[in-house]
């Protein structure tokens, strides 16, 4: 594989991983927010 192609593949995979991480983090924040709401209601 050429260097450019492997760099493109790497950045594509990296962006997928980052998107997945952010999604997981958002879900965690939503859970925490829901639990806090339950505490205060």
PDB file of N, H, CA, C and O in Angstrom:
ATOM      1  N   UNK A   1       0.862  -1.195   0.000  1.00  0.00           N
ATOM      2  CA  UNK A   1       0.000   0.000   0.000  1.00  0.00           C
ATOM      3  C   UNK A   1       0.899   1.246   0.000  1.00  0.00           C
ATOM      4  O   UNK A   1       1.908   1.304   0.703  1.00  0.00           O
ATOM      5  N   UNK A   2       0.515   2.214  -0.788  1.00  0.00           N
ATOM      6  H   UNK A   2      -0.305   2.168  -1.359  1.00  0.00           H
ATOM      7  CA  UNK A   2       1.310   3.443  -0.827  1.00  0.00           C
ATOM      8  C   UNK A   2       1.163   4.194   0.497  1.00  0.00           C
ATOM      9  O   UNK A   2       0.228   3.960   1.263  1.00  0.00           O
ATOM     10  N   UNK A   3       2.093   5.088   0.742  1.00  0.00           N
ATOM     11  H   UNK A   3       2.852   5.278   0.119  1.00  0.00           H
ATOM     12  CA  UNK A   3       2.070   5.840   1.991  1.00  0.00           C
ATOM     13  C   UNK A   3       0.797   6.687   2.094  1.00  0.00           C
ATOM     14  O   UNK A   3       0.177   6.768   3.155  1.00  0.00           O
ATOM     15  N   UNK A   4       0.414   7.322   0.964  1.00  0.00           N
ATOM     16  H   UNK A   4       0.917   7.256   0.102  1.00  0.00           H
ATOM     17  CA  UNK A   4      -0.778   8.162   0.981  1.00  0.00           C
ATOM     18  C   UNK A   4      -2.023   7.335   1.290  1.00  0.00           C
ATOM     19  O   UNK A   4      -2.868   7.730   2.093  1.00  0.00           O
ATOM     20  N   UNK A   5      -2.114   6.184   0.636  1.00  0.00           N
ATOM     21  H   UNK A   5      -1.427   5.863  -0.016  1.00  0.00           H
ATOM     22  CA  UNK A   5      -3.283   5.333   0.862  1.00  0.00           C
ATOM     23  C   UNK A   5      -3.354   4.880   2.318  1.00  0.00           C
ATOM     24  O   UNK A   5      -4.428   4.877   2.918  1.00  0.00           O
ATOM     25  N   UNK A   6      -2.214   4.501   2.881  1.00  0.00           N
ATOM     26  H   UNK A   6      -1.342   4.503   2.393  1.00  0.00           H
ATOM     27  CA  UNK A   6      -2.247   4.039   4.269  1.00  0.00           C
ATOM     28  C   UNK A   6      -2.549   5.193   5.217  1.00  0.00           C
ATOM     29  O   UNK A   6      -3.184   4.991   6.252  1.00  0.00           O
ATOM     30  N   UNK A   7      -2.107   6.391   4.880  1.00  0.00           N
ATOM     31  H   UNK A   7      -1.592   6.556   4.039  1.00  0.00           H
ATOM     32  CA  UNK A   7      -2.445   7.559   5.704  1.00  0.00           C
ATOM     33  C   UNK A   7      -3.934   7.848   5.640  1.00  0.00           C
ATOM     34  O   UNK A   7      -4.561   8.153   6.654  1.00  0.00           O
ATOM     35  N   UNK A   8      -4.495   7.749   4.443  1.00  0.00           N
ATOM     36  H   UNK A   8      -3.986   7.501   3.619  1.00  0.00           H
ATOM     37  CA  UNK A   8      -5.935   7.993   4.296  1.00  0.00           C
ATOM     38  C   UNK A   8      -6.739   6.959   5.076  1.00  0.00           C
ATOM     39  O   UNK A   8      -7.714   7.291   5.751  1.00  0.00           O
ATOM     40  N   UNK A   9      -6.318   5.707   4.973  1.00  0.00           N
ATOM     41  H   UNK A   9      -5.526   5.438   4.425  1.00  0.00           H
ATOM     42  CA  UNK A   9      -7.010   4.641   5.707  1.00  0.00           C
ATOM     43  C   UNK A   9      -6.909   4.897   7.202  1.00  0.00           C
ATOM     44  O   UNK A   9      -7.890   4.756   7.932  1.00  0.00           O
ATOM     45  N   UNK A  10      -5.726   5.272   7.651  1.00  0.00           N
ATOM     46  H   UNK A  10      -4.929   5.387   7.058  1.00  0.00           H
ATOM     47  CA  UNK A  10      -5.512   5.532   9.071  1.00  0.00           C
ATOM     48  C   UNK A  10      -6.409   6.661   9.558  1.00  0.00           C
ATOM     49  O   UNK A  10      -7.046   6.537  10.604  1.00  0.00           O
ATOM     50  N   UNK A  11      -6.467   7.758   8.813  1.00  0.00           N
ATOM     51  H   UNK A  11      -5.950   7.859   7.964  1.00  0.00           H
ATOM     52  CA  UNK A  11      -7.280   8.884   9.275  1.00  0.00           C
ATOM     53  C   UNK A  11      -8.766   8.553   9.216  1.00  0.00           C
ATOM     54  O   UNK A  11      -9.545   9.043  10.034  1.00  0.00           O
ATOM     55  N   UNK A  12      -9.165   7.715   8.243  1.00  0.00           N
ATOM     56  H   UNK A  12      -8.532   7.317   7.579  1.00  0.00           H
ATOM     57  CA  UNK A  12     -10.567   7.296   8.164  1.00  0.00           C
ATOM     58  C   UNK A  12     -10.937   6.458   9.385  1.00  0.00           C
ATOM     59  O   UNK A  12     -11.957   6.699  10.029  1.00  0.00           O
ATOM     60  N   UNK A  13     -10.096   5.474   9.692  1.00  0.00           N
ATOM     61  H   UNK A  13      -9.266   5.279   9.169  1.00  0.00           H
ATOM     62  CA  UNK A  13     -10.342   4.619  10.850  1.00  0.00           C
ATOM     63  C   UNK A  13     -10.321   5.448  12.127  1.00  0.00           C
ATOM     64  O   UNK A  13     -11.151   5.265  13.018  1.00  0.00           O
ATOM     65  N   UNK A  14      -9.368   6.351  12.200  1.00  0.00           N
ATOM     66  H   UNK A  14      -8.694   6.500  11.477  1.00  0.00           H
ATOM     67  CA  UNK A  14      -9.250   7.221  13.371  1.00  0.00           C
ATOM     68  C   UNK A  14     -10.510   8.043  13.581  1.00  0.00           C
ATOM     69  O   UNK A  14     -10.989   8.174  14.707  1.00  0.00           O
ATOM     70  N   UNK A  15     -11.049   8.598  12.503  1.00  0.00           N
ATOM     71  H   UNK A  15     -10.660   8.492  11.587  1.00  0.00           H
ATOM     72  CA  UNK A  15     -12.256   9.418  12.631  1.00  0.00           C
ATOM     73  C   UNK A  15     -13.446   8.569  13.059  1.00  0.00           C
ATOM     74  O   UNK A  15     -14.314   9.040  13.795  1.00  0.00           O
ATOM     75  N   UNK A  16     -13.490   7.313  12.599  1.00  0.00           N
ATOM     76  H   UNK A  16     -12.785   6.931  12.001  1.00  0.00           H
ATOM     77  CA  UNK A  16     -14.559   6.402  13.028  1.00  0.00           C
ATOM     78  C   UNK A  16     -14.457   6.135  14.522  1.00  0.00           C
ATOM     79  O   UNK A  16     -15.459   6.143  15.236  1.00  0.00           O
ATOM     80  N   UNK A  17     -13.231   5.898  14.987  1.00  0.00           N
ATOM     81  H   UNK A  17     -12.416   5.892  14.407  1.00  0.00           H
ATOM     82  CA  UNK A  17     -13.015   5.614  16.404  1.00  0.00           C
ATOM     83  C   UNK A  17     -13.397   6.830  17.247  1.00  0.00           C
ATOM     84  O   UNK A  17     -14.055   6.694  18.278  1.00  0.00           O
ATOM     85  N   UNK A  18     -12.985   8.011  16.805  1.00  0.00           N
ATOM     86  H   UNK A  18     -12.450   8.121  15.967  1.00  0.00           H
ATOM     87  CA  UNK A  18     -13.303   9.239  17.537  1.00  0.00           C
ATOM     88  C   UNK A  18     -14.808   9.447  17.593  1.00  0.00           C
ATOM     89  O   UNK A  18     -15.350   9.798  18.642  1.00  0.00           O
ATOM     90  N   UNK A  19     -15.490   9.232  16.464  1.00  0.00           N
ATOM     91  H   UNK A  19     -15.051   8.948  15.612  1.00  0.00           H
ATOM     92  CA  UNK A  19     -16.949   9.389  16.438  1.00  0.00           C
ATOM     93  C   UNK A  19     -17.606   8.426  17.420  1.00  0.00           C
ATOM     94  O   UNK A  19     -18.541   8.788  18.134  1.00  0.00           O
ATOM     95  N   UNK A  20     -17.100   7.184  17.444  1.00  0.00           N
ATOM     96  H   UNK A  20     -16.341   6.890  16.864  1.00  0.00           H
ATOM     97  CA  UNK A  20     -17.649   6.178  18.353  1.00  0.00           C
ATOM     98  C   UNK A  20     -17.433   6.601  19.804  1.00  0.00           C
ATOM     99  O   UNK A  20     -18.341   6.506  20.629  1.00  0.00           O
ATOM    100  N   UNK A  21     -16.216   7.073  20.107  1.00  0.00           N
ATOM    101  H   UNK A  21     -15.478   7.151  19.436  1.00  0.00           H
ATOM    102  CA  UNK A  21     -15.895   7.519  21.468  1.00  0.00           C
ATOM    103  C   UNK A  21     -16.828   8.650  21.904  1.00  0.00           C
ATOM    104  O   UNK A  21     -17.345   8.646  23.021  1.00  0.00           O
ATOM    105  N   UNK A  22     -17.035   9.621  21.004  1.00  0.00           N
ATOM    106  H   UNK A  22     -16.614   9.624  20.097  1.00  0.00           H
ATOM    107  CA  UNK A  22     -17.893  10.751  21.341  1.00  0.00           C
ATOM    108  C   UNK A  22     -19.321  10.298  21.590  1.00  0.00           C
ATOM    109  O   UNK A  22     -19.995  10.792  22.494  1.00  0.00           O
ATOM    110  N   UNK A  23     -19.777   9.347  20.774  1.00  0.00           N
ATOM    111  H   UNK A  23     -19.230   8.945  20.039  1.00  0.00           H
ATOM    112  CA  UNK A  23     -21.133   8.827  20.947  1.00  0.00           C
ATOM    113  C   UNK A  23     -21.278   8.164  22.309  1.00  0.00           C
ATOM    114  O   UNK A  23     -22.268   8.374  23.010  1.00  0.00           O
ATOM    115  N   UNK A  24     -20.282   7.359  22.680  1.00  0.00           N
ATOM    116  H   UNK A  24     -19.477   7.188  22.110  1.00  0.00           H
ATOM    117  CA  UNK A  24     -20.303   6.687  23.977  1.00  0.00           C
ATOM    118  C   UNK A  24     -20.309   7.710  25.107  1.00  0.00           C
ATOM    119  O   UNK A  24     -21.031   7.560  26.092  1.00  0.00           O
ATOM    120  N   UNK A  25     -19.494   8.750  24.951  1.00  0.00           N
ATOM    121  H   UNK A  25     -18.907   8.872  24.151  1.00  0.00           H
ATOM    122  CA  UNK A  25     -19.405   9.779  25.983  1.00  0.00           C
ATOM    123  C   UNK A  25     -20.742  10.509  26.129  1.00  0.00           C
ATOM    124  O   UNK A  25     -21.189  10.800  27.238  1.00  0.00           O
ATOM    125  N   UNK A  26     -21.373  10.800  24.979  1.00  0.00           N
ATOM    126  H   UNK A  26     -21.010  10.563  24.077  1.00  0.00           H
ATOM    127  CA  UNK A  26     -22.679  11.459  25.023  1.00  0.00           C
ATOM    128  C   UNK A  26     -23.704  10.605  25.753  1.00  0.00           C
ATOM    129  O   UNK A  26     -24.492  11.114  26.550  1.00  0.00           O
ATOM    130  N   UNK A  27     -23.690   9.299  25.478  1.00  0.00           N
ATOM    131  H   UNK A  27     -23.049   8.886  24.831  1.00  0.00           H
ATOM    132  CA  UNK A  27     -24.628   8.395  26.147  1.00  0.00           C
ATOM    133  C   UNK A  27     -24.385   8.407  27.640  1.00  0.00           C
ATOM    134  O   UNK A  27     -25.327   8.410  28.433  1.00  0.00           O
ATOM    135  N   UNK A  28     -23.103   8.415  28.026  1.00  0.00           N
ATOM    136  H   UNK A  28     -22.338   8.413  27.382  1.00  0.00           H
ATOM    137  CA  UNK A  28     -22.759   8.415  29.447  1.00  0.00           C
ATOM    138  C   UNK A  28     -23.251   9.705  30.100  1.00  0.00           C
ATOM    139  O   UNK A  28     -23.808   9.677  31.197  1.00  0.00           O
ATOM    140  N   UNK A  29     -23.048  10.825  29.430  1.00  0.00           N
ATOM    141  H   UNK A  29     -22.595  10.848  28.538  1.00  0.00           H
ATOM    142  CA  UNK A  29     -23.500  12.104  29.974  1.00  0.00           C
ATOM    143  C   UNK A  29     -25.015  12.130  30.114  1.00  0.00           C
ATOM    144  O   UNK A  29     -25.546  12.657  31.092  1.00  0.00           O
ATOM    145  N   UNK A  30     -25.716  11.556  29.123  1.00  0.00           N
ATOM    146  H   UNK A  30     -25.285  11.128  28.329  1.00  0.00           H
ATOM    147  CA  UNK A  30     -27.178  11.524  29.206  1.00  0.00           C
ATOM    148  C   UNK A  30     -27.630  10.698  30.399  1.00  0.00           C
ATOM    149  O   UNK A  30     -28.568  11.065  31.107  1.00  0.00           O
ATOM    150  N   UNK A  31     -26.945   9.570  30.612  1.00  0.00           N
ATOM    151  H   UNK A  31     -26.183   9.272  30.037  1.00  0.00           H
ATOM    152  CA  UNK A  31     -27.283   8.724  31.765  1.00  0.00           C
ATOM    153  C   UNK A  31     -27.065   9.481  33.068  1.00  0.00           C
ATOM    154  O   UNK A  31     -27.910   9.452  33.963  1.00  0.00           O
ATOM    155  N   UNK A  32     -25.930  10.156  33.168  1.00  0.00           N
ATOM    156  H   UNK A  32     -25.243  10.179  32.441  1.00  0.00           H
ATOM    157  CA  UNK A  32     -25.618  10.915  34.379  1.00  0.00           C
ATOM    158  C   UNK A  32     -26.650  12.013  34.585  1.00  0.00           C
ATOM    159  O   UNK A  32     -27.128  12.222  35.700  1.00  0.00           O
ATOM    160  N   UNK A  33     -26.993  12.715  33.507  1.00  0.00           N
ATOM    161  H   UNK A  33     -26.604  12.546  32.601  1.00  0.00           H
ATOM    162  CA  UNK A  33     -27.980  13.788  33.602  1.00  0.00           C
ATOM    163  C   UNK A  33     -29.326  13.250  34.065  1.00  0.00           C
ATOM    164  O   UNK A  33     -29.999  13.870  34.889  1.00  0.00           O
ATOM    165  N   UNK A  34     -29.718  12.095  33.533  1.00  0.00           N
ATOM    166  H   UNK A  34     -29.172  11.591  32.864  1.00  0.00           H
ATOM    167  CA  UNK A  34     -30.990  11.496  33.933  1.00  0.00           C
ATOM    168  C   UNK A  34     -30.967  11.119  35.401  1.00  0.00           C
ATOM    169  O   UNK A  34     -31.945  11.325  36.120  1.00  0.00           O
ATOM    170  N   UNK A  35     -29.835  10.560  35.849  1.00  0.00           N
ATOM    171  H   UNK A  35     -29.040  10.392  35.266  1.00  0.00           H
ATOM    172  CA  UNK A  35     -29.738  10.163  37.254  1.00  0.00           C
ATOM    173  C   UNK A  35     -29.768  11.383  38.168  1.00  0.00           C
ATOM    174  O   UNK A  35     -30.378  11.351  39.237  1.00  0.00           O
ATOM    175  N   UNK A  36     -29.111  12.452  37.746  1.00  0.00           N
ATOM    176  H   UNK A  36     -28.615  12.478  36.878  1.00  0.00           H
ATOM    177  CA  UNK A  36     -29.133  13.675  38.548  1.00  0.00           C
ATOM    178  C   UNK A  36     -30.550  14.239  38.613  1.00  0.00           C
ATOM    179  O   UNK A  36     -31.001  14.686  39.668  1.00  0.00           O
ATOM    180  N   UNK A  37     -31.242  14.215  37.484  1.00  0.00           N
ATOM    181  H   UNK A  37     -30.875  13.852  36.627  1.00  0.00           H
ATOM    182  CA  UNK A  37     -32.628  14.699  37.470  1.00  0.00           C
ATOM    183  C   UNK A  37     -33.470  13.900  38.439  1.00  0.00           C
ATOM    184  O   UNK A  37     -34.290  14.457  39.169  1.00  0.00           O
ATOM    185  N   UNK A  38     -33.267  12.585  38.446  1.00  0.00           N
ATOM    186  H   UNK A  38     -32.601  12.132  37.853  1.00  0.00           H
ATOM    187  CA  UNK A  38     -34.027  11.722  39.358  1.00  0.00           C
ATOM    188  C   UNK A  38     -33.719  12.073  40.807  1.00  0.00           C
ATOM    189  O   UNK A  38     -34.604  12.016  41.662  1.00  0.00           O
ATOM    190  N   UNK A  39     -32.478  12.433  41.086  1.00  0.00           N
ATOM    191  H   UNK A  39     -31.760  12.479  40.392  1.00  0.00           H
ATOM    192  CA  UNK A  39     -32.100  12.796  42.454  1.00  0.00           C
ATOM    193  C   UNK A  39     -32.818  14.062  42.894  1.00  0.00           C
ATOM    194  O   UNK A  39     -33.246  14.177  44.043  1.00  0.00           O
ATOM    195  N   UNK A  40     -32.947  15.013  41.973  1.00  0.00           N
ATOM    196  H   UNK A  40     -32.600  14.920  41.040  1.00  0.00           H
ATOM    197  CA  UNK A  40     -33.482  16.315  42.358  1.00  0.00           C
ATOM    198  C   UNK A  40     -34.990  16.406  42.234  1.00  0.00           C
ATOM    199  O   UNK A  40     -35.596  17.366  42.711  1.00  0.00           O
ATOM    200  N   UNK A  41     -35.606  15.411  41.596  1.00  0.00           N
ATOM    201  H   UNK A  41     -35.114  14.631  41.209  1.00  0.00           H
ATOM    202  CA  UNK A  41     -37.069  15.476  41.456  1.00  0.00           C
ATOM    203  C   UNK A  41     -37.758  14.847  42.652  1.00  0.00           C
ATOM    204  O   UNK A  41     -38.987  14.811  42.709  1.00  0.00           O
TER     205      UNK A  41
END
